[in-house]
Amino acid sequence: MRASVLDHRAACEEAKATRSMTGFGRGLVTGEACTASVEIRSYNHRFLDLSIRIPGELSGIEDRVRKELQSAFSRGRLDVFISLEESAGRDRTVELDGTLASSYHRALLELARDTGATGEPSLELLAALPGVIKIKERPLDLERVWACLGPAVRQAAAEVAEMRQTEGKALERDIIHRLARVAYLTGEIGARAPLLTEEYRQRLTHRVSELLRDQVIGEDRLTTEIVLYAERSSINEELVRLESHIEQFRELTRESGPVGRKAEFILQEMVREVNTAGSKTQDPDIGRWVVEIKGELESLREQVQNVE
């Protein structure tokens, strides 16, 4: 049996790579008491949602299955299918309910008298009536069953974790690429933003000069107007926070363990800062970069929804 089957927790924690929430795994283990088969299908979900289909006789160990999966995964919907084949038939005993049989017999005799029928109820008829004869099987030994079901659950979980990790690496490459693009565009905006005030001053001076022609322009009035414009259109704070969020997102890709929900929160904050920056300036270049950043953030949001 593979090492990852024996200790799926170690396999899950082995790498620090991003893990997706999509995966499939199957475990098949034969023990002294039975052969256990476990299939797990994993899908996107905001939280950990377990749907376990298990034979009714095994309901007593369903909590153990749930705990195994909770120790291996923290996010995603898991559909779990469990089947069991016993190695040997269980001992059976036959129980007779004589009191019930006597009641049936008396009722049949009374029915015969009421209807005028003749003859005695046969033994075969009485034995076939519900509840007279019961066949009971010895209950399953759940501890012996768990000896093969437990490893099957861990084997299936390890395969799911491996598939999620493989897909997570592809997600991580795409996320890093898009994040780099967002950082580059943010830098372009940061380089362009300081030039806007000077360009506004030049446009304002030129426009006032055209309107007033030979009249003297009051420098104080122009300066006041330019300062007000600079205050209204400044996006320095938004850019600082956006750069901070980008660095936080980068750190998440280097963390071990689940990061999906943190990433979703950071993305929301990034979208907020970009929208604010875009609303403060009417510069066409910055407007174009803002639109491109928002497109990248939307793609990141779709990818992060599949990150554990």
Phi, psi and chi 1 to 4 in degrees:
 res  aa     phi    psi   chi1   chi2   chi3   chi4
   1 MET       -  138.3 -169.4  176.8  -64.6      -
   2 ARG   -66.7  154.1  -66.2  179.5  -57.1  173.0
   3 ALA   -61.8  -35.8      -      -      -      -
   4 SER   -65.3  -26.7   59.8      -      -      -
   5 VAL   -73.6  -40.5  175.6      -      -      -
   6 LEU   -68.3  -32.2  -63.3  176.2      -      -
   7 ASP  -142.1   79.6 -169.4   -3.4      -      -
   8 HIS   -70.5  -22.6   73.1  -67.1      -      -
   9 ARG   -63.6  -43.5  -67.2 -179.7 -175.8   84.5
  10 ALA   -63.9  -37.7      -      -      -      -
  11 ALA   -65.0  -36.2      -      -      -      -
  12 CYS   -71.3  -30.6  -65.4      -      -      -
  13 GLU   -97.8   -1.1  -64.3  173.9   -2.2      -
  14 GLU   -62.2  -43.7 -170.1  175.5   56.3      -
  15 ALA  -109.7  155.0      -      -      -      -
  16 LYS   -98.1   10.3  -66.9 -172.5  176.5 -177.7
  17 ALA   -72.3  155.3      -      -      -      -
  18 THR   -62.3  139.6  -58.9      -      -      -
  19 ARG  -113.5  138.5  -67.0 -157.5  -57.2  178.6
  20 SER   -82.6 -177.7   80.0      -      -      -
  21 MET  -112.4    9.7  -72.5 -172.9  -76.4      -
  22 THR  -106.4  129.2  -54.8      -      -      -
  23 GLY  -174.8  169.0      -      -      -      -
  24 PHE  -143.3  143.9  173.3   82.3      -      -
  25 GLY  -151.7  150.5      -      -      -      -
  26 ARG  -136.2  135.5 -173.6  169.0 -172.4  -93.0
  27 GLY  -122.8  133.6      -      -      -      -
  28 LEU  -136.9  114.0 -176.4   65.4      -      -
  29 VAL  -133.0  132.0  174.1      -      -      -
  30 THR  -108.5  126.6  -61.6      -      -      -
  31 GLY  -121.5 -168.4      -      -      -      -
  32 GLU   -66.0  -36.9  -67.6 -177.7    1.3      -
  33 ALA   -91.8  -28.4      -      -      -      -
  34 CYS  -166.4  174.2   59.8      -      -      -
  35 THR  -116.1  121.8  -63.7      -      -      -
  36 ALA  -107.5  134.5      -      -      -      -
  37 SER  -120.5  130.8  174.1      -      -      -
  38 VAL  -132.4  128.4  178.7      -      -      -
  39 GLU  -120.8  136.2  -75.2 -169.8    0.0      -
  40 ILE  -127.9  127.9  -57.7  176.2      -      -
  41 ARG  -115.6  130.7  -65.5 -179.6  173.7   88.0
  42 SER  -117.3  135.5  175.0      -      -      -
  43 TYR  -134.3  173.8  -50.4   96.3      -      -
  44 ASN   -67.7  141.0  -62.2   -2.1      -      -
  45 HIS  -166.0  147.9 -161.6  -83.1      -      -
  46 ARG   -66.5  -30.6  -69.6 -167.3   64.6 -170.2
  47 PHE  -126.4 -173.1  -52.4  100.9      -      -
  48 LEU   -90.2  117.5 -178.9   60.9      -      -
  49 ASP  -125.2  113.6  179.9   21.4      -      -
  50 LEU  -105.1  126.9  -59.1  178.0      -      -
  51 SER  -119.7  107.2  174.5      -      -      -
  52 ILE  -112.1  120.1  -58.6  174.3      -      -
  53 ARG  -104.3  113.3  -61.9 -176.8 -176.6 -179.6
  54 ILE  -137.4  142.8 -171.3  169.9      -      -
  55 PRO   -54.7  144.4  -25.7   34.3      -      -
  56 GLY   -56.4  -34.6      -      -      -      -
  57 GLU   -65.5  -19.0  -71.0 -177.7  -55.6      -
  58 LEU  -100.3   10.9  -56.3 -177.9      -      -
  59 SER   -59.5  -25.5   59.2      -      -      -
  60 GLY   -67.7  -17.3      -      -      -      -
  61 ILE  -117.2   13.3   53.7  177.6      -      -
  62 GLU   -62.4  -36.9 -178.9  176.7  -15.7      -
  63 ASP   -61.9  -33.8  -78.8  -13.3      -      -
  64 ARG   -65.9  -42.2  -62.6 -168.8 -167.3 -176.4
  65 VAL   -59.9  -45.3  175.6      -      -      -
  66 ARG   -60.6  -43.3 -167.4  172.1  -63.3  -85.4
  67 LYS   -66.1  -38.4  -71.6  177.7 -179.2  177.3
  68 GLU   -59.3  -43.5  -72.8  -74.4  -13.8      -
  69 LEU   -72.9  -36.2  -62.0  175.2      -      -
  70 GLN   -65.9  -29.0  -72.4  171.3  -19.9      -
  71 SER   -77.8  -19.4   70.2      -      -      -
  72 ALA   -98.4  -27.2      -      -      -      -
  73 PHE  -133.2  151.4  -54.0  102.6      -      -
  74 SER  -122.2  -10.0   61.0      -      -      -
  75 ARG  -154.4  147.4 -159.5  168.4  179.7 -130.5
  76 GLY   114.7  158.0      -      -      -      -
  77 ARG   -93.7  129.1  174.1  179.7  173.1   81.6
  78 LEU  -117.1  117.8  -60.1 -179.6      -      -
  79 ASP   -96.3  118.6  -71.2  -20.6      -      -
  80 VAL  -116.1  128.6 -175.0      -      -      -
  81 PHE  -120.5  122.2  -55.3   88.4      -      -
  82 ILE  -121.9  131.2  -64.4  174.5      -      -
  83 SER  -132.5  156.1   60.1      -      -      -
  84 LEU  -139.2  135.0 -168.0   74.2      -      -
  85 GLU  -124.7  119.2 -178.6  179.8  -19.6      -
  86 GLU   -74.1  145.2  -65.4 -179.8   62.8      -
  87 SER   -71.7  -33.7  -60.0      -      -      -
  88 ALA  -143.4  152.7      -      -      -      -
  89 GLY   -64.6  147.4      -      -      -      -
  90 ARG   -83.2  154.3  -79.1  175.6  -83.3  166.0
  91 ASP   -62.1  139.9  -64.3  -24.3      -      -
  92 ARG  -122.3  148.1  -64.3 -176.1  175.8 -172.7
  93 THR  -130.6  151.1   57.7      -      -      -
  94 VAL  -107.5  128.1  177.5      -      -      -
  95 GLU  -117.1  135.4  -68.6 -173.7   -3.2      -
  96 LEU  -110.9  131.1  170.8   65.4      -      -
  97 ASP  -100.0   87.5 -168.5  -25.8      -      -
  98 GLY   -63.3  -37.3      -      -      -      -
  99 THR   -62.4  -43.0  -58.1      -      -      -
 100 LEU   -66.9  -39.6 -179.0   59.7      -      -
 101 ALA   -61.9  -42.3      -      -      -      -
 102 SER   -62.6  -39.4  -62.5      -      -      -
 103 SER   -64.6  -41.9  -63.1      -      -      -
 104 TYR   -59.4  -44.9  -84.9  133.6      -      -
 105 HIS   -60.7  -47.3 -173.4  -97.0      -      -
 106 ARG   -63.1  -40.2  -72.2 -167.6  -61.9  -87.1
 107 ALA   -65.9  -36.3      -      -      -      -
 108 LEU   -70.5  -38.0  -70.2  171.6      -      -
 109 LEU   -64.6  -42.1  -70.1  177.2      -      -
 110 GLU   -63.8  -39.1 -175.3  175.8  -12.8      -
 111 LEU   -63.5  -39.5  178.1   62.1      -      -
 112 ALA   -62.9  -43.8      -      -      -      -
 113 ARG   -62.5  -42.9  -73.1 -165.8  -60.3  -89.4
 114 ASP   -66.2  -31.1  -68.2  -15.1      -      -
 115 THR  -102.2   -7.0   59.6      -      -      -
 116 GLY    79.6   13.6      -      -      -      -
 117 ALA   -74.6  156.4      -      -      -      -
 118 THR  -115.1  162.6   59.1      -      -      -
 119 GLY    96.8  162.0      -      -      -      -
 120 GLU   -99.2  146.7  -72.2  -80.8  -27.5      -
 121 PRO   -61.1  132.4  -20.2   31.7      -      -
 122 SER   -76.6  159.6   67.1      -      -      -
 123 LEU   -63.7  -39.2 -177.7   61.0      -      -
 124 GLU   -61.5  -40.2  -69.7   81.3    1.3      -
 125 LEU   -64.7  -45.6  173.7   62.3      -      -
 126 LEU   -63.7  -40.9  -72.0  172.4      -      -
 127 ALA   -66.4  -27.0      -      -      -      -
 128 ALA   -84.9   -9.7      -      -      -      -
 129 LEU   -72.5  145.4  -68.1  172.6      -      -
 130 PRO   -56.4  131.5  -22.7   33.0      -      -
 131 GLY    87.8   -9.6      -      -      -      -
 132 VAL   -71.6  -47.6  173.6      -      -      -
 133 ILE  -120.6  127.0  -66.7  178.9      -      -
 134 LYS  -122.0  139.4  -63.5  178.8 -179.0  177.6
 135 ILE  -106.6  121.0  -61.1  177.1      -      -
 136 LYS  -112.1  136.3  -74.5 -166.1  171.3 -176.7
 137 GLU   -99.9  147.7  -72.1 -173.2  -32.3      -
 138 ARG   -63.6  133.2  176.4  176.2   50.8   82.6
 139 PRO   -59.7  151.7  -21.7   32.7      -      -
 140 LEU   -63.0  142.1  -82.2  172.2      -      -
 141 ASP   -85.5   99.4 -175.0  -21.1      -      -
 142 LEU   -63.8  -29.5  -64.8 -177.3      -      -
 143 GLU   -66.9  -40.6  -67.3  -57.7  -37.4      -
 144 ARG   -69.3  -36.5  -64.5 -175.5   67.4 -162.3
 145 VAL   -64.6  -42.7  168.6      -      -      -
 146 TRP   -64.2  -26.0 -177.0 -111.8      -      -
 147 ALA   -61.1  -26.6      -      -      -      -
 148 CYS  -107.8  -28.6   60.4      -      -      -
 149 LEU   -71.7  -40.2  178.2   56.8      -      -
 150 GLY   -56.2  -52.7      -      -      -      -
 151 PRO   -61.3  -33.0  -27.1   35.9      -      -
 152 ALA   -66.6  -40.5      -      -      -      -
 153 VAL   -62.7  -44.4  171.1      -      -      -
 154 ARG   -67.4  -36.4  -69.5 -172.0  -76.9  -86.4
 155 GLN   -64.4  -46.0 -179.6 -179.0    6.3      -
 156 ALA   -63.4  -41.9      -      -      -      -
 157 ALA   -63.8  -38.5      -      -      -      -
 158 ALA   -64.9  -38.6      -      -      -      -
 159 GLU   -68.1  -39.5  -70.6 -171.5    3.0      -
 160 VAL   -61.7  -46.0  171.7      -      -      -
 161 ALA   -61.4  -38.3      -      -      -      -
 162 GLU   -65.9  -42.7 -177.0  177.5   -5.8      -
 163 MET   -66.9  -40.4 -175.7  175.3  -70.1      -
 164 ARG   -63.7  -36.4  -67.6  173.6   85.2  167.2
 165 GLN   -70.0  -40.0 -176.2  173.0  -45.3      -
 166 THR   -62.3  -47.1  -60.8      -      -      -
 167 GLU   -67.7  -32.9 -175.5  174.0  -28.5      -
 168 GLY   -62.7  -34.1      -      -      -      -
 169 LYS   -63.6  -39.9  -70.4  178.3 -179.4  178.1
 170 ALA   -66.9  -40.3      -      -      -      -
 171 LEU   -61.0  -42.7  -76.2  175.4      -      -
 172 GLU   -63.2  -40.3 -176.2  175.7  -28.9      -
 173 ARG   -61.8  -43.0  -73.7 -167.0  -65.6  -91.2
 174 ASP   -67.3  -41.3 -174.5   69.6      -      -
 175 ILE   -62.1  -46.0  -72.6  171.7      -      -
 176 ILE   -62.1  -40.3  -68.6  173.6      -      -
 177 HIS   -63.0  -46.6  170.7   74.5      -      -
 178 ARG   -68.7  -35.8  -65.1 -173.5 -177.5  -80.2
 179 LEU   -65.6  -37.5 -162.3   61.4      -      -
 180 ALA   -63.5  -38.0      -      -      -      -
 181 ARG   -65.8  -41.6 -177.9   61.7 -179.6  167.4
 182 VAL   -61.7  -42.4  171.1      -      -      -
 183 ALA   -63.4  -41.8      -      -      -      -
 184 TYR   -62.3  -46.7  169.9   77.2      -      -
 185 LEU   -66.3  -35.2  -67.2  170.0      -      -
 186 THR   -63.3  -40.0  -59.4      -      -      -
 187 GLY   -63.7  -38.4      -      -      -      -
 188 GLU   -63.1  -42.1  -68.3  -69.2  -72.2      -
 189 ILE   -64.9  -42.4  -66.2  174.4      -      -
 190 GLY   -61.6  -34.3      -      -      -      -
 191 ALA   -75.4  -31.7      -      -      -      -
 192 ARG   -81.5  -34.7  171.2   71.2  178.7  147.7
 193 ALA   -56.5  -44.6      -      -      -      -
 194 PRO   -63.7  -20.2  -21.2   33.3      -      -
 195 LEU   -79.6  -16.4  -54.5  178.0      -      -
 196 LEU   -67.5  -38.2  -62.5 -178.7      -      -
 197 THR   -63.9  -44.1  -59.9      -      -      -
 198 GLU   -64.8  -40.3  176.5   59.1   24.7      -
 199 GLU   -64.9  -37.8  -69.5  179.2    2.3      -
 200 TYR   -65.6  -40.5  177.4   73.8      -      -
 201 ARG   -61.2  -43.0 -172.7 -169.7   69.5   78.3
 202 GLN   -65.2  -42.8  -66.7  175.3    5.1      -
 203 ARG   -64.7  -43.0  -69.8 -162.6  -53.1  -88.7
 204 LEU   -64.5  -43.9 -178.6   62.3      -      -
 205 THR   -61.4  -44.2  -58.3      -      -      -
 206 HIS   -64.5  -41.8  178.2   70.9      -      -
 207 ARG   -66.9  -43.2 -173.4  175.9  178.9 -174.2
 208 VAL   -64.7  -38.9  170.9      -      -      -
 209 SER   -62.3  -39.8  -63.0      -      -      -
 210 GLU   -65.4  -38.7  -74.0 -174.1  -22.4      -
 211 LEU   -73.8  -42.9  -68.8  174.0      -      -
 212 LEU   -90.2  -16.8  -60.7 -179.0      -      -
 213 ARG    54.2 -108.4  -64.1 -171.7 -179.3  -83.1
 214 ASP   -82.4   -3.0  -62.9  -28.6      -      -
 215 GLN   -76.0  154.4  -61.1 -178.0   33.9      -
 216 VAL   -78.9  134.0  178.2      -      -      -
 217 ILE   -91.3  129.2  -56.3  172.2      -      -
 218 GLY   -75.7  116.5      -      -      -      -
 219 GLU   -62.7  -38.5  -82.8  -60.0  -37.6      -
 220 ASP   -60.9  -42.5  -68.8  -16.5      -      -
 221 ARG   -65.2  -43.3 -177.9   66.0 -176.8  -86.4
 222 LEU   -63.0  -43.4  -78.7  177.4      -      -
 223 THR   -61.0  -43.1  -58.9      -      -      -
 224 THR   -60.7  -44.5  -59.1      -      -      -
 225 GLU   -64.1  -40.4 -179.5   63.2   28.2      -
 226 ILE   -67.0  -40.5  -67.4  168.7      -      -
 227 VAL   -62.5  -43.2  169.1      -      -      -
 228 LEU   -61.5  -42.3  -70.4  174.3      -      -
 229 TYR   -62.1  -44.3  169.3   81.3      -      -
 230 ALA   -61.1  -39.8      -      -      -      -
 231 GLU   -67.5  -41.2  -69.6  177.8   -7.7      -
 232 ARG   -69.6  -37.2  -71.2 -165.3  -53.8  -91.9
 233 SER   -98.4   -1.9   61.9      -      -      -
 234 SER   -64.5  130.1  174.1      -      -      -
 235 ILE  -121.3   21.1   56.3  174.7      -      -
 236 ASN   -60.6  -44.6  -71.2  -22.3      -      -
 237 GLU   -63.8  -41.8  -67.1 -178.2    3.1      -
 238 GLU   -62.8  -40.1  -73.5   76.4   14.6      -
 239 LEU   -68.1  -38.7  -68.3  178.2      -      -
 240 VAL   -62.2  -46.0  167.7      -      -      -
 241 ARG   -67.3  -38.2  -71.9 -167.4  -68.5  -93.9
 242 LEU   -63.2  -43.3 -178.0   55.9      -      -
 243 GLU   -63.4  -36.8  -70.7  171.0   -8.2      -
 244 SER   -64.3  -42.0  173.5      -      -      -
 245 HIS   -65.3  -37.8  -65.3  -34.6      -      -
 246 ILE   -61.8  -43.6  -69.1  171.1      -      -
 247 GLU   -66.0  -39.1 -175.3   56.2   34.1      -
 248 GLN   -61.4  -40.9  -70.1  175.9   41.3      -
 249 PHE   -64.1  -40.7 -151.4  112.4      -      -
 250 ARG   -60.4  -41.7  -75.7 -166.5  178.7  117.5
 251 GLU   -61.1  -37.3  -71.0  -64.4  -32.7      -
 252 LEU   -60.0  -38.2  -75.8 -176.9      -      -
 253 THR   -67.0  -14.9   63.3      -      -      -
 254 ARG  -102.7   -0.7  -65.0 -170.3  -76.4  -92.7
 255 GLU   -85.2  154.5  -75.1 -172.4   13.3      -
 256 SER   -94.2  157.0   59.6      -      -      -
 257 GLY    87.4  178.8      -      -      -      -
 258 PRO   -65.7  133.7  -19.1   31.3      -      -
 259 VAL  -131.8   -2.5  -62.5      -      -      -
 260 GLY   -57.4  -47.0      -      -      -      -
 261 ARG   -69.0  -36.9  -65.7 -176.2   66.9 -174.9
 262 LYS   -62.2  -43.4  -70.7 -178.3 -177.2  178.1
 263 ALA   -62.8  -39.4      -      -      -      -
 264 GLU   -61.4  -41.8  -74.4 -179.4   -6.1      -
 265 PHE   -65.2  -45.2  173.9   76.8      -      -
 266 ILE   -62.4  -39.8  -67.0  174.4      -      -
 267 LEU   -61.9  -40.1  -85.7  175.2      -      -
 268 GLN   -59.3  -42.2  -70.6  175.5    0.1      -
 269 GLU   -67.8  -36.7  -64.2  -57.0  -54.1      -
 270 MET   -64.2  -43.6  -68.1  171.1   71.7      -
 271 VAL   -60.8  -41.1  170.0      -      -      -
 272 ARG   -60.2  -45.9 -168.7 -165.4  -43.5  -85.0
 273 GLU   -66.8  -40.0  -59.2  -59.2  -16.6      -
 274 VAL   -65.5  -43.3  171.0      -      -      -
 275 ASN   -61.5  -42.0  -75.5  -24.0      -      -
 276 THR   -64.2  -44.6  -57.1      -      -      -
 277 ALA   -61.6  -41.7      -      -      -      -
 278 GLY   -65.9  -32.5      -      -      -      -
 279 SER   -77.4  -17.0   66.8      -      -      -
 280 LYS   -89.0  -16.0  -78.7 -172.6  172.4 -176.6
 281 THR  -130.6  144.9  176.3      -      -      -
 282 GLN  -106.4   12.6  -57.8  -58.6  -44.1      -
 283 ASP   -66.6  128.4 -178.1   69.4      -      -
 284 PRO   -63.9  -36.7   19.3  -31.0      -      -
 285 ASP   -65.4  -48.8  -69.8  -27.5      -      -
 286 ILE   -63.4  -38.9  -69.4 -179.6      -      -
 287 GLY   -59.7  -40.6      -      -      -      -
 288 ARG   -66.5  -41.4 -174.3  176.6   66.9 -106.1
 289 TRP   -67.8  -36.8  -67.5  -32.8      -      -
 290 VAL   -61.8  -44.3  164.2      -      -      -
 291 VAL   -60.7  -41.8  169.7      -      -      -
 292 GLU   -67.1  -39.4 -169.6  171.7  -13.3      -
 293 ILE   -62.7  -43.0  -71.4  176.3      -      -
 294 LYS   -62.6  -36.3  -70.5  168.3   71.8  172.0
 295 GLY   -63.9  -42.2      -      -      -      -
 296 GLU   -66.0  -39.3  -66.0  -68.7  -10.4      -
 297 LEU   -66.3  -35.4  -67.3 -179.7      -      -
 298 GLU   -65.8  -41.1  176.5   60.7   23.2      -
 299 SER   -64.2  -40.0  -63.1      -      -      -
 300 LEU   -62.5  -40.6  -78.9  169.5      -      -
 301 ARG   -60.3  -42.3 -174.1 -172.8   67.5   82.8
 302 GLU   -64.3  -38.4  -67.3  175.9   -1.9      -
 303 GLN   -70.5  -41.9  -64.7  -70.9   49.5      -
 304 VAL   -65.7  -26.8  164.6      -      -      -
 305 GLN   -62.3  -17.2  -74.3  179.6  -19.0      -
 306 ASN  -107.0   14.8 -165.8   33.3      -      -
 307 VAL  -100.8  132.0  172.4      -      -      -
 308 GLU   -67.8      - -176.9  178.5    0.8      -
